[in-house]
Amino acid sequence: MRPLKVIVTGSKGQLGQELCHVLMNEGHEVTGFSRLELDVTNPIEVQHIFTSCKPDIVIHAAAYTDVNRAEQEPEKAFQVNAVGTKNVALAVKEIGAKMVYISTDYVFDGTSQHPISEEETPNPLSIYGESKLKGEEYVRDILSDYFIVRTSWLYGRYGNNFVKKILEAGDLTQTVTVVNDQFGSPTYTGDLADAIAKLIVTDQFGLYHLSNSGSCSWYEFAQEIFYLAGKDVSVTPCKTEDFKSPAKRPSYSILDHGSWRENGFAEVRRWSEALEEFLTHYLISS
């Protein structure tokens, strides 16, 4: 298998950095572009960079991800997540490359009673979810050689995330309060990047739901974090309505990995196993 020339947008984000690390370790030629290095809302700039680099595949991880602020800045969220994705897809089509678009569980409304398959109809509750779904639609309309990867509850060694924040909170107080009525699958960016690395060397195009296996509530997630980290912190459950938030969040966003299994890939490991490995390395290095 020959090494691929890969562009990663959003290369300074928590998933973007992990993707660059994993793909370079696998021998691919990776060029990462941060928000400051590539403005995806500028179609001329996107076209120029892609034409100059001539990648085999573009992994579009750049996004407007501030879910609450998006409610106050809908135009900005759509400009980055929808129009920016359209610009990337058009430039990818022009150079004849493949594309991976990183999407989200927020395209769903959380009313499902079972793990959500790729065939289920999205119904986003927030501006963030709407803008990411519009990005998906642009990718589908413009390209045939694409992978859309929906994921959930990301954490990892780069950037800010729930695991780091809850550990910091536990260092400041002996009691933390966490919602117990939102359910999903915590996803370690290292495992997601490994899965995407397996995907891009194939032509098994389409829509994929990808996360670590199993599920929990945010409350259960926090409990497991403190347990595995060996920290004696009490976690108090509460309801979503107890926290005033500008954006609505899906109460159920457990993703079923149907396309992943059907295309012959091995199931991603359980979230608790991935969390234990991450915390072992993170706590040693921090």
DRENDO-1510 file (C-alpha; in Angstrom, 1 decimal, always signed):
<recs>
REC; n; res; u; v; w
REC; 1; MET; +0.0; +0.0; +0.0 .
REC; 2; ARG; +1.5; +3.3; -1.1 .
REC; 3; PRO; +1.6; +6.3; +1.3 .
REC; 4; LEU; -1.1; +8.8; +0.7 .
REC; 5; LYS; -0.8; +12.6; +0.4 .
REC; 6; VAL; -3.2; +13.9; +3.0 .
REC; 7; ILE; -4.4; +17.4; +3.9 .
REC; 8; VAL; -6.0; +17.8; +7.4 .
REC; 9; THR; -8.0; +21.0; +7.9 .
REC; 10; GLY; -8.4; +22.1; +11.5 .
REC; 11; SER; -5.1; +20.6; +12.3 .
REC; 12; LYS; -4.7; +22.4; +15.6 .
REC; 13; GLY; -8.0; +21.0; +17.0 .
REC; 14; GLN; -8.1; +18.0; +19.3 .
REC; 15; LEU; -9.0; +15.6; +16.5 .
REC; 16; GLY; -7.0; +17.3; +13.9 .
REC; 17; GLN; -3.8; +17.0; +15.9 .
REC; 18; GLU; -4.5; +13.4; +16.6 .
REC; 19; LEU; -5.1; +12.7; +12.9 .
REC; 20; CYS; -1.8; +14.2; +11.9 .
REC; 21; HIS; +0.0; +12.2; +14.5 .
REC; 22; VAL; -1.6; +8.9; +13.6 .
REC; 23; LEU; -1.4; +9.3; +9.8 .
REC; 24; MET; +2.3; +10.4; +9.9 .
REC; 25; ASN; +3.1; +7.4; +12.1 .
REC; 26; GLU; +1.5; +5.2; +9.4 .
REC; 27; GLY; +3.8; +6.6; +6.8 .
REC; 28; HIS; +1.4; +9.0; +5.0 .
REC; 29; GLU; +2.5; +12.4; +3.8 .
REC; 30; VAL; +0.4; +14.7; +5.9 .
REC; 31; THR; +0.0; +18.5; +5.6 .
REC; 32; GLY; -2.0; +20.1; +8.3 .
REC; 33; PHE; -3.7; +23.5; +8.1 .
REC; 34; SER; -4.9; +25.4; +11.1 .
REC; 35; ARG; -7.6; +28.0; +11.1 .
REC; 36; LEU; -5.0; +30.7; +10.8 .
REC; 37; GLU; -3.3; +28.9; +7.9 .
REC; 38; LEU; -6.4; +28.1; +5.9 .
REC; 39; ASP; -9.7; +30.0; +5.9 .
REC; 40; VAL; -12.2; +27.5; +4.7 .
REC; 41; THR; -14.7; +30.3; +4.1 .
REC; 42; ASN; -12.5; +31.7; +1.4 .
REC; 43; PRO; -13.1; +29.5; -1.7 .
REC; 44; ILE; -10.2; +31.0; -3.7 .
REC; 45; GLU; -7.8; +30.3; -0.8 .
REC; 46; VAL; -9.0; +26.7; -0.5 .
REC; 47; GLN; -8.8; +26.1; -4.2 .
REC; 48; HIS; -5.2; +27.5; -4.4 .
REC; 49; ILE; -3.9; +25.5; -1.5 .
REC; 50; PHE; -5.5; +22.2; -2.6 .
REC; 51; THR; -4.3; +22.7; -6.2 .
REC; 52; SER; -0.8; +23.4; -5.0 .
REC; 53; CYS; -0.6; +20.4; -2.6 .
REC; 54; LYS; -2.5; +17.9; -4.9 .
REC; 55; PRO; -3.5; +15.6; -2.0 .
REC; 56; ASP; -5.0; +12.1; -2.5 .
REC; 57; ILE; -7.5; +12.8; +0.3 .
REC; 58; VAL; -8.6; +15.8; +2.4 .
REC; 59; ILE; -9.8; +15.2; +5.9 .
REC; 60; HIS; -12.0; +18.1; +6.8 .
REC; 61; ALA; -11.9; +18.5; +10.6 .
REC; 62; ALA; -12.1; +22.3; +10.7 .
REC; 63; ALA; -15.3; +23.4; +12.3 .
REC; 64; TYR; -17.1; +26.0; +14.4 .
REC; 65; THR; -17.7; +23.9; +17.5 .
REC; 66; ASP; -18.9; +26.3; +20.2 .
REC; 67; VAL; -22.4; +24.9; +20.5 .
REC; 68; ASN; -23.7; +27.6; +22.8 .
REC; 69; ARG; -22.2; +30.6; +21.0 .
REC; 70; ALA; -23.5; +29.3; +17.7 .
REC; 71; GLU; -27.0; +30.2; +18.9 .
REC; 72; GLN; -25.9; +33.9; +19.1 .
REC; 73; GLU; -23.7; +33.6; +15.9 .
REC; 74; PRO; -25.7; +31.5; +13.5 .
REC; 75; GLU; -24.3; +33.2; +10.4 .
REC; 76; LYS; -20.8; +32.6; +11.5 .
REC; 77; ALA; -21.5; +28.9; +12.4 .
REC; 78; PHE; -23.1; +28.3; +9.0 .
REC; 79; GLN; -20.4; +30.2; +7.2 .
REC; 80; VAL; -17.7; +27.8; +8.6 .
REC; 81; ASN; -19.6; +24.5; +9.0 .
REC; 82; ALA; -21.8; +24.7; +5.9 .
REC; 83; VAL; -20.3; +27.1; +3.3 .
REC; 84; GLY; -16.7; +26.2; +4.4 .
REC; 85; THR; -17.5; +22.6; +3.8 .
REC; 86; LYS; -19.0; +23.4; +0.5 .
REC; 87; ASN; -15.8; +25.2; -0.5 .
REC; 88; VAL; -13.7; +22.3; +0.6 .
REC; 89; ALA; -15.9; +19.8; -1.3 .
REC; 90; LEU; -15.8; +21.8; -4.5 .
REC; 91; ALA; -12.0; +22.1; -4.3 .
REC; 92; VAL; -11.7; +18.4; -3.7 .
REC; 93; LYS; -13.8; +17.6; -6.7 .
REC; 94; GLU; -11.7; +20.0; -8.8 .
REC; 95; ILE; -8.5; +18.0; -8.0 .
REC; 96; GLY; -10.1; +14.6; -8.1 .
REC; 97; ALA; -9.3; +13.6; -4.5 .
REC; 98; LYS; -11.3; +11.8; -1.8 .
REC; 99; MET; -12.8; +13.6; +1.2 .
REC; 100; VAL; -13.6; +12.8; +4.8 .
REC; 101; TYR; -16.0; +15.1; +6.5 .
REC; 102; ILE; -16.2; +15.0; +10.3 .
REC; 103; SER; -19.8; +15.4; +11.5 .
REC; 104; THR; -21.6; +15.0; +14.8 .
REC; 105; ASP; -24.3; +13.3; +16.8 .
REC; 106; TYR; -25.9; +16.7; +17.2 .
REC; 107; VAL; -27.6; +16.2; +13.8 .
REC; 108; PHE; -30.1; +14.1; +15.8 .
REC; 109; ASP; -32.8; +15.2; +18.2 .
REC; 110; GLY; -32.2; +12.7; +21.0 .
REC; 111; THR; -35.7; +11.1; +20.9 .
REC; 112; SER; -34.4; +7.7; +19.7 .
REC; 113; GLN; -34.9; +4.7; +22.0 .
REC; 114; HIS; -32.2; +2.6; +20.4 .
REC; 115; PRO; -28.7; +3.1; +19.0 .
REC; 116; ILE; -29.0; +5.4; +16.0 .
REC; 117; SER; -28.3; +3.9; +12.6 .
REC; 118; GLU; -27.0; +5.8; +9.5 .
REC; 119; GLU; -30.4; +5.3; +7.9 .
REC; 120; GLU; -32.3; +7.3; +10.5 .
REC; 121; THR; -33.5; +10.8; +9.6 .
REC; 122; PRO; -31.6; +13.7; +11.2 .
REC; 123; ASN; -33.4; +16.4; +13.1 .
REC; 124; PRO; -31.0; +18.8; +14.8 .
REC; 125; LEU; -32.0; +20.8; +17.8 .
REC; 126; SER; -29.3; +23.5; +17.6 .
REC; 127; ILE; -27.7; +25.9; +15.2 .
REC; 128; TYR; -24.5; +23.9; +15.5 .
REC; 129; GLY; -26.3; +20.7; +14.5 .
REC; 130; GLU; -28.1; +22.4; +11.7 .
REC; 131; SER; -24.9; +23.8; +10.3 .
REC; 132; LYS; -23.1; +20.5; +10.4 .
REC; 133; LEU; -25.9; +18.7; +8.7 .
REC; 134; LYS; -25.9; +21.3; +5.9 .
REC; 135; GLY; -22.2; +20.6; +5.5 .
REC; 136; GLU; -23.1; +16.9; +5.1 .
REC; 137; GLU; -25.6; +17.8; +2.4 .
REC; 138; TYR; -23.1; +19.8; +0.5 .
REC; 139; VAL; -20.6; +16.9; +0.6 .
REC; 140; ARG; -23.2; +14.5; -0.7 .
REC; 141; ASP; -24.4; +16.8; -3.5 .
REC; 142; ILE; -20.9; +17.7; -4.8 .
REC; 143; LEU; -18.9; +14.4; -4.4 .
REC; 144; SER; -19.2; +10.7; -4.9 .
REC; 145; ASP; -15.9; +9.7; -3.4 .
REC; 146; TYR; -16.5; +10.8; +0.2 .
REC; 147; PHE; -16.7; +9.5; +3.8 .
REC; 148; ILE; -19.0; +11.3; +6.2 .
REC; 149; VAL; -18.0; +10.3; +9.8 .
REC; 150; ARG; -20.4; +11.2; +12.6 .
REC; 151; THR; -19.0; +10.9; +16.0 .
REC; 152; SER; -19.8; +11.9; +19.6 .
REC; 153; TRP; -18.4; +13.0; +23.0 .
REC; 154; LEU; -14.8; +13.5; +21.8 .
REC; 155; TYR; -11.9; +13.6; +24.2 .
REC; 156; GLY; -8.1; +13.2; +23.9 .
REC; 157; ARG; -4.7; +14.5; +24.7 .
REC; 158; TYR; -5.0; +17.7; +22.7 .
REC; 159; GLY; -7.2; +20.7; +23.4 .
REC; 160; ASN; -10.0; +21.1; +26.0 .
REC; 161; ASN; -12.5; +18.4; +26.6 .
REC; 162; PHE; -14.8; +16.9; +29.3 .
REC; 163; VAL; -12.2; +14.5; +30.7 .
REC; 164; LYS; -9.7; +17.3; +31.3 .
REC; 165; LYS; -12.2; +19.7; +32.6 .
REC; 166; ILE; -13.8; +17.3; +35.1 .
REC; 167; LEU; -10.4; +16.3; +36.5 .
REC; 168; GLU; -9.6; +20.0; +37.0 .
REC; 169; ALA; -12.9; +20.5; +38.7 .
REC; 170; GLY; -12.2; +17.5; +41.0 .
REC; 171; ASP; -8.9; +19.1; +42.0 .
REC; 172; LEU; -10.7; +22.2; +43.2 .
REC; 173; THR; -13.6; +20.6; +45.0 .
REC; 174; GLN; -14.6; +17.3; +46.5 .
REC; 175; THR; -18.1; +17.3; +44.9 .
REC; 176; VAL; -19.0; +17.9; +41.2 .
REC; 177; THR; -22.5; +18.0; +39.7 .
REC; 178; VAL; -23.1; +16.3; +36.3 .
REC; 179; VAL; -26.2; +15.7; +34.2 .
REC; 180; ASN; -27.5; +12.1; +34.3 .
REC; 181; ASP; -30.2; +12.3; +31.6 .
REC; 182; GLN; -28.0; +12.6; +28.5 .
REC; 183; PHE; -26.7; +9.4; +27.1 .
REC; 184; GLY; -24.0; +8.8; +24.5 .
REC; 185; SER; -20.7; +7.1; +23.7 .
REC; 186; PRO; -17.5; +8.8; +24.9 .
REC; 187; THR; -15.0; +8.7; +22.0 .
REC; 188; TYR; -11.2; +8.8; +22.4 .
REC; 189; THR; -9.7; +10.8; +19.5 .
REC; 190; GLY; -6.8; +8.2; +19.2 .
REC; 191; ASP; -9.3; +5.4; +18.4 .
REC; 192; LEU; -11.3; +7.6; +16.1 .
REC; 193; ALA; -8.1; +8.7; +14.2 .
REC; 194; ASP; -7.1; +5.0; +13.9 .
REC; 195; ALA; -10.5; +4.1; +12.5 .
REC; 196; ILE; -10.3; +7.0; +10.0 .
REC; 197; ALA; -6.8; +5.8; +9.0 .
REC; 198; LYS; -8.3; +2.4; +8.2 .
REC; 199; LEU; -11.1; +4.0; +6.2 .
REC; 200; ILE; -9.1; +6.3; +3.9 .
REC; 201; VAL; -7.1; +3.5; +2.3 .
REC; 202; THR; -10.3; +1.9; +1.0 .
REC; 203; ASP; -13.0; +2.9; -1.5 .
REC; 204; GLN; -15.8; +2.0; +0.8 .
REC; 205; PHE; -17.4; +5.4; +0.5 .
REC; 206; GLY; -20.5; +6.6; +2.4 .
REC; 207; LEU; -21.8; +7.6; +5.8 .
REC; 208; TYR; -20.4; +6.1; +8.9 .
REC; 209; HIS; -21.3; +6.4; +12.6 .
REC; 210; LEU; -18.0; +6.0; +14.6 .
REC; 211; SER; -17.5; +6.2; +18.3 .
REC; 212; ASN; -16.1; +3.9; +21.0 .
REC; 213; SER; -18.5; +1.0; +21.8 .
REC; 214; GLY; -20.9; +1.0; +24.7 .
REC; 215; SER; -22.6; +4.0; +26.3 .
REC; 216; CYS; -23.2; +5.9; +29.5 .
REC; 217; SER; -24.6; +9.2; +30.8 .
REC; 218; TRP; -22.3; +12.1; +31.5 .
REC; 219; TYR; -22.7; +11.4; +35.2 .
REC; 220; GLU; -21.5; +7.8; +34.7 .
REC; 221; PHE; -18.7; +9.0; +32.5 .
REC; 222; ALA; -17.5; +11.4; +35.3 .
REC; 223; GLN; -17.7; +8.6; +37.9 .
REC; 224; GLU; -15.6; +6.4; +35.7 .
REC; 225; ILE; -13.0; +9.2; +35.1 .
REC; 226; PHE; -12.5; +9.8; +38.8 .
REC; 227; TYR; -12.5; +6.0; +39.6 .
REC; 228; LEU; -9.8; +5.3; +37.0 .
REC; 229; ALA; -7.8; +8.3; +37.9 .
REC; 230; GLY; -7.8; +7.2; +41.6 .
REC; 231; LYS; -9.4; +10.5; +42.8 .
REC; 232; ASP; -11.8; +10.6; +45.7 .
REC; 233; VAL; -14.4; +13.0; +44.3 .
REC; 234; SER; -18.2; +12.7; +44.9 .
REC; 235; VAL; -20.3; +13.1; +41.7 .
REC; 236; THR; -23.9; +14.3; +42.2 .
REC; 237; PRO; -26.4; +13.6; +39.4 .
REC; 238; CYS; -28.7; +16.3; +38.1 .
REC; 239; LYS; -31.1; +17.0; +35.2 .
REC; 240; THR; -30.3; +18.9; +32.0 .
REC; 241; GLU; -32.9; +21.5; +32.9 .
REC; 242; ASP; -30.9; +22.3; +36.1 .
REC; 243; PHE; -28.3; +23.9; +33.8 .
REC; 244; LYS; -29.4; +26.9; +31.8 .
REC; 245; SER; -27.8; +26.5; +28.3 .
REC; 246; PRO; -28.5; +28.5; +25.1 .
REC; 247; ALA; -28.3; +25.4; +22.9 .
REC; 248; LYS; -30.5; +22.3; +23.2 .
REC; 249; ARG; -28.5; +19.1; +23.3 .
REC; 250; PRO; -29.8; +15.6; +22.3 .
REC; 251; SER; -30.6; +13.5; +25.4 .
REC; 252; TYR; -29.8; +10.3; +23.5 .
REC; 253; SER; -27.0; +10.2; +20.9 .
REC; 254; ILE; -25.7; +6.6; +21.0 .
REC; 255; LEU; -24.6; +5.8; +17.5 .
REC; 256; ASP; -24.9; +2.4; +15.9 .
REC; 257; HIS; -21.9; +1.4; +13.8 .
REC; 258; GLY; -23.8; -0.4; +11.2 .
REC; 259; SER; -21.9; +0.8; +8.1 .
REC; 260; TRP; -18.6; +0.1; +9.8 .
REC; 261; ARG; -19.5; -3.5; +10.6 .
REC; 262; GLU; -21.1; -4.2; +7.2 .
REC; 263; ASN; -17.9; -3.1; +5.5 .
REC; 264; GLY; -15.9; -5.7; +7.4 .
REC; 265; PHE; -14.2; -3.5; +10.0 .
REC; 266; ALA; -13.6; -4.7; +13.5 .
REC; 267; GLU; -15.7; -3.0; +16.2 .
REC; 268; VAL; -14.1; -0.1; +18.0 .
REC; 269; ARG; -13.2; -1.0; +21.6 .
REC; 270; ARG; -15.4; -0.1; +24.6 .
REC; 271; TRP; -15.3; +3.5; +25.8 .
REC; 272; SER; -14.2; +2.4; +29.3 .
REC; 273; GLU; -11.2; +0.5; +28.0 .
REC; 274; ALA; -10.1; +3.5; +25.9 .
REC; 275; LEU; -10.6; +5.9; +28.8 .
REC; 276; GLU; -8.4; +3.7; +31.1 .
REC; 277; GLU; -5.6; +3.7; +28.5 .
REC; 278; PHE; -5.9; +7.5; +27.9 .
REC; 279; LEU; -5.9; +8.3; +31.6 .
REC; 280; THR; -2.9; +6.1; +32.3 .
REC; 281; HIS; -0.9; +8.0; +29.7 .
REC; 282; TYR; -2.4; +11.5; +30.3 .
REC; 283; LEU; -1.9; +11.4; +34.1 .
REC; 284; ILE; +1.7; +10.3; +33.7 .
REC; 285; SER; +2.5; +13.0; +31.2 .
REC; 286; SER; +0.6; +15.9; +33.0 .
</recs>
